[in-house]
Amino acid sequence: MPITPFHFGPGAAIHAIAPKHVSFLAFCSANVLIDIEPLYYMVTGQYPLHRFFHTYIGATIIMVATALIFFFVLKLASRVRLPNLFQWQSLKPLPILLGAAAGSYSHIVLDSVMHADIVPLSPFSEVNVLYQLVSLGELHLFCVFAAVLGLAILGIRRLLKARHAG
């Protein structure tokens, strides 16, 4: 799933359940960063598409890189005026780390189910026990359901907040 919105569904649900504890922006950013690797190999016509960053070790590096990028840009925003879309400048370190971790590791799990060329436990094992654990349709349905669930929770929360404010 190179940079597809399907990956964002579980993140939407996680963020909706724990909005102050998990950054959805960090979740999505980690997912996009991981998929730069297969995008590069697709464009250059190389196989396998999913290599180092589609392992749990690689995902850990992506998680740390995502958090460091956020921390750097937050520090930069304190010195230079930057747009504050989605209130990202108020993010705290722990939600950034949790969002980046959830995004990185869930990406590996989802792609492990979908792609035959992933070896998520490399270099310790060349086996992908998650491959085709469920059908591609079921995987996509799960991701869409998670997104709808997340949006529903956020919508209900806003309605309740508006009702209490008014």
C-alpha positions as MATLAB code, in Angstrom:
seq = 'MPITPFHFGPGAAIHAIAPKHVSFLAFCSANVLIDIEPLYYMVTGQYPLHRFFHTYIGATIIMVATALIFFFVLKLASRVRLPNLFQWQSLKPLPILLGAAAGSYSHIVLDSVMHADIVPLSPFSEVNVLYQLVSLGELHLFCVFAAVLGLAILGIRRLLKARHAG';
ca = [
       0.000    0.000    0.000;
       2.436    2.724   -1.042;
       1.265    5.920    0.621;
      -2.411    4.963    0.596;
      -5.049    6.331    2.913;
      -5.854    2.770    4.023;
      -2.961    2.975    6.491;
      -4.523    6.040    8.095;
      -7.752    4.259    9.132;
      -6.319    2.509   12.196;
      -4.578    5.758   13.140;
      -7.866    7.637   13.001;
      -9.430    5.095   15.355;
      -6.476    5.154   17.760;
      -6.417    8.960   17.785;
     -10.187    9.149   18.304;
      -9.952    6.839   21.307;
      -6.956    8.662   22.837;
      -6.768   12.121   21.182;
      -4.537   13.696   23.807;
      -2.179   10.732   23.922;
      -1.578    9.792   20.257;
      -0.706   12.273   17.508;
      -2.547   11.460   14.282;
      -0.130   13.739   12.391;
       2.882   11.766   13.640;
       1.038    8.521   12.833;
       0.429    9.609    9.230;
       3.922   11.069    8.842;
       5.575    7.802    9.886;
       3.412    5.913    7.379;
       4.387    8.243    4.553;
       8.092    8.121    5.457;
       8.106    4.314    5.431;
       6.562    4.217    1.968;
       9.250    6.394    0.396;
      11.279    3.175    0.170;
       8.901    1.119   -2.046;
       8.034    4.236   -4.038;
      11.723    4.662   -4.895;
      12.065    1.014   -5.903;
       8.865    1.205   -7.971;
      10.071    4.271   -9.849;
      13.485    2.713  -10.500;
      12.006   -0.679  -11.446;
      13.771   -2.675   -8.725;
      12.455   -5.667   -6.812;
      11.745   -6.369   -4.001;
       9.902   -3.129   -3.305;
       9.700   -3.570    0.455;
      13.135   -3.808    2.024;
      14.847   -2.537    5.175;
      12.309    0.055    6.310;
       9.557   -2.572    6.075;
      11.117   -4.532    8.938;
      10.518   -3.869   12.625;
      14.095   -2.602   12.939;
      13.570   -0.241   10.007;
      10.215    0.861   11.408;
      11.915    1.709   14.698;
      14.339    3.977   12.840;
      11.399    5.596   11.010;
       9.640    6.116   14.353;
      12.692    7.864   15.807;
      13.234    9.900   12.612;
       9.593   10.992   12.588;
       9.768   12.111   16.215;
      13.058   13.952   15.648;
      11.621   15.749   12.607;
       8.608   16.826   14.667;
      10.821   17.993   17.555;
      13.077   19.946   15.164;
      10.161   21.617   13.391;
       8.496   22.440   16.725;
      11.712   24.104   17.864;
      11.937   25.939   14.538;
       8.324   27.116   14.937;
       9.286   28.800   18.200;
      11.761   30.964   16.248;
      10.151   31.307   12.819;
       6.494   31.859   12.107;
       5.090   28.683   10.555;
       1.483   27.809    9.703;
      -0.198   25.948   12.556;
      -2.575   23.711   10.630;
      -4.314   21.141   12.842;
      -2.714   22.811   15.896;
       0.471   20.772   15.424;
       2.542   23.354   17.308;
       0.818   22.393   20.563;
       1.831   18.719   20.278;
       3.762   17.293   23.215;
       6.667   14.807   22.946;
       4.861   11.708   24.262;
       1.890   11.882   21.841;
       4.340   12.461   18.997;
       6.357    9.385   20.007;
       3.239    7.248   20.479;
       1.791    8.380   17.148;
       5.060    7.704   15.327;
       5.358    4.279   16.991;
       1.769    3.295   16.229;
       2.146    4.510   12.649;
       5.447    2.749   12.025;
       4.568   -0.594   13.547;
       0.977   -0.781   12.283;
       2.333   -0.074    8.811;
       4.579   -3.122    8.997;
       1.736   -5.308   10.279;
      -0.690   -4.202    7.547;
       1.872   -4.487    4.757;
       3.041   -7.870    6.068;
      -0.464   -9.212    5.529;
      -0.615   -7.754    2.023;
       2.823   -8.065    0.394;
       4.768  -11.264   -0.276;
       8.126   -9.478   -0.455;
       8.131   -8.287    3.169;
      10.295  -10.001    5.768;
       9.321   -8.023    8.877;
      11.596   -9.887   11.293;
      14.714   -9.606    9.124;
      17.616  -10.127    9.832;
      16.468  -12.641   12.461;
      13.985  -14.487   10.250;
      13.132  -14.526    6.557;
       9.596  -15.759    7.265;
       6.495  -13.577    7.035;
       3.837  -15.435    9.013;
       1.277  -12.655    8.501;
       1.243  -12.841    4.695;
      -2.320  -13.502    3.506;
      -3.520  -14.041    7.077;
      -6.706  -12.381    5.827;
      -7.732  -11.535    2.276;
      -6.836   -8.202    0.711;
     -10.522   -7.257    0.716;
     -10.838   -8.032    4.424;
      -7.692   -6.022    5.170;
      -8.999   -3.012    3.269;
     -12.403   -3.385    4.914;
     -10.738   -3.397    8.341;
      -8.855   -0.183    7.504;
     -11.995    1.535    6.191;
     -13.992    0.363    9.229;
     -11.292    1.753   11.534;
     -11.439    5.110    9.725;
     -15.244    5.241    9.940;
     -15.099    4.277   13.615;
     -12.546    7.010   14.277;
     -14.629    9.625   12.458;
     -17.779    8.499   14.286;
     -16.089    8.775   17.680;
     -14.729   12.232   16.835;
     -18.146   13.325   15.547;
     -19.958   12.103   18.652;
     -17.363   13.763   20.870;
     -17.881   17.105   19.055;
     -21.660   16.837   19.313;
     -21.446   16.139   23.039;
     -19.004   19.001   23.534;
     -21.284   21.391   21.605;
     -24.301   20.210   23.596;
     -22.500   20.853   26.899;
     -21.243   24.262   25.741;
     -24.713   25.397   24.595;
];
